[in-house]
Amino acid sequence: MTASATITDLLGRNAAATPDRPFAVTEDGVHGYAAIYEAALRTAGRLAGEGIHPGDHVVLAAGNSAAYLVAWFGIMAAGAVAVTINPALIGDGLAYVLRQSDARLLIADDAFLDGPFAGLDEAPPDLPVMRIRGRHPSWRRLPDGP
């Protein structure tokens, strides 16, 4: 391992060496290194297609799931900064974090978008949203704002 290896590089090495070895066990199943790595690379490509560049901040708010892992590793693979927030954060505290995050995109699951985010009075109006859906991350871009 070199000093310049990224977390995505390390995941990729493990995916190549032991593709089917379990990386994560979640409520929706066992996920191997290769499955997570390949999905993360697809996510990074999707983020680039949405205009996310290295150094951009992306808020990630979701419960524990394979989709969360894929989104987080995808953000890392894109060279962006993951701003992870507690999906139980509500009200003024949530609005403050979103405003201060300097985020260019919010990636979140249904529980967050239909709960705390939907209840915000002052969400950043120009923050695009991508929703994590289902067992594997599938993205649906929402209209800007909550």
Summary of the structure (lengths in Angstrom):
residues: 146
radius of gyration: 15.3
end to end distance: 42.8
largest distance: 48.5
contacts: 462
relative contact order: 0.15
helix: 37%
strand: 24%
